[in-house]
Amino acid sequence: MHIPDGFLDAKTAATSATLATGGLALAVRQVRRHLPARKVPLLGLAAAFVFAAQMLNFPIIGGTSGHLVGGVLAATLLGPSAAVIAMSCVLIIQCFLFADGGVTALGANILNMAIINPLIGYSVYRLVRAGLPGSRGMIVAAAFASWCATVASAIACAGQLALSGTAAWSLVFPTMTNVHMLIGIGEGLITALVLTAIARARPELTEPTAHTGELVGLGLLTTVGLAVFVTPFACSWPDGLEKIAGAIGFEHKAVALWSGLKYTAVTGALGALLAFALSLLLARWLAPRPTDEAQLSRSP
């Protein structure tokens, strides 16, 4: 769903960037006020895992592939505001290091996948979770929310393409929606599997303890291993947006402003580590100081 340069006109790209900047500012404010210090390492781990997981395209139908977006997974573990920051770090590294998503479309990609996806998904998650208590309820709620979030992001992308005059709304809306309804099933299944594994093996990740550092270290090693040993076997079929661009006939509008690194086992591991480092640095900078946390705990 990464929009390349050339697909959006100037007004749509600028509007999307403005909305993305506003959403990031709100997320930063919330994280600065409410992110517990014990969750800081987990923000970096979430970014690294999502980066690695997004490299693993899975096949759907008609020669089309999809990949995990990960916004709901991050929001379930960290909260929506921290998820916005983690997802934004992933997209920024993908854009500038791998040319995956255009520079002029970076605001739109952040808006769609780092803001709309986790916020819509987390809202659905909380609504469903209210009626489904327990760990099974968490899994079901997160899986359904992941599906909804994937479709919502696809609809936003379709709107941006239509506003730019790249494709007619009557064509791009149903095709983007239908394809990503299928991709969303994969998103929901992966989210459910990851959360199930966490709930059974390491429930501390949902309620961090003093052993968070150990858990993050093991999780980071797992992420790098995923990038190194599994990425080479990812499906090579075009993703949903690429397939639709070819089917409708606007793929020729894509512009490559520069050639980034190719996704390989080594560069994928490097990207995951960079996502971890950038998110961790931002989280440490934004997290409330101990005195601030004490004041927050005393406030009514």
Residue, then its C-alpha position, 0 to 999 in steps of 0.5 A: m500500500h506504499i504510494p510511490d512518487g507520481f501517483l499524487d498531485a501536489k494538493t493531495a500530497a500537501t493536504s495529506a502531509t499536513l494531516a499527517t503532521g497534525g496527527l504526529a504532533l498529537a501522538v507525540r504530545q500523548v506519548r510525552r505525557h503518558l508513555p511509561a518508562r518501562k514501555v520505551p524499549l517495547l516501542g523500539l521492538a515493535a517498530a523493528f518487528v513491523f519493519a521485518a514483517q512488512m518485508l514478508n509478502f504473502p500470496i492472495i489471489g490473481g497474482t497479488s500479494g499482501h503484507l502485514v501493516g502492523g498498526v493494530l498489533a503495535a497499538t494493542l501492545l503499546g497504545p495508539s499514540a505510541a503505535v503512531i510513532a513506531m509506524s512512522c519510524v518504519l515508514i520513514i526508514q522504508c522511504f529514505l533507505f529503500a525508496d519504498g514509498g515516495v518522498t512526496a507521498l510520505g505524508a500520505n503513507i504515514l497518514n494511511m498506515a501510521i495514523i488511520n490504520p492504528l487509530i481506526g483499528y484500536s477504536v474497533y479493538r476497544l469496542v469489540r474487546a468490551g464485549l469479549p473479555g479474556s485472552r481469547g477476546m483480545i485475540v478475536a478483537a485484534a484480528f477483526a480490528s486488523w481487518c477493519a484497519t486494513v480496509a480503512s487504510a485502503i479506502a483512504c489511499a483510494g480517496q487520495l488517488a481519486l482526488s489526484g485524478t490518478a484514477a476514477w473513484s468508481l474504479v479505484f474504490p471498489t478495486m482497492t477495497n475488494v483486494h484489501m478485504l482479502i489482504g485484511i484476512g491475512e493481516g488479521l490472522i498474522t496479528a492473531l498468531v503473534l498475539t497468541a504466541i505472546a499471550r502464551a509464551r511471554p505475557e509480560l510483553t502486554e504488561p511489562t515488568a522489570h525483565t522487559g530488557e531481556l524480553v526486548g533483547l530476545g524479541l530483537l534477535t527474533t526479528v533479525g532472524l526473521a529478516v535474515f532467514v525468512t525474507p528471501f522466501a517472501c512472495s514476489w507477486p505485486d502487492g495490492l496497490e501495484k496490481i491495481a495500478g497495472a489493472i486500471g492503467f496508471e502504473h506508468k505515473a510512478v516516478a523513481l526519484w532515486s534508487g534505494l537499497k534493495y531488500t535482501a536478508v542483510t539490508g532487511a536486518l539493517g533496516a529492522l535495527l535502524a527502525f529499532a534504534l530510531s524508535l527507541l531514541l524517540a521514545r527515550w526523548l519523549a517518555p516522561r521523566p521520573t519526576d513527571e511520572a510522579q506528578l502524573s500519578r499524583s494528579p487527579 
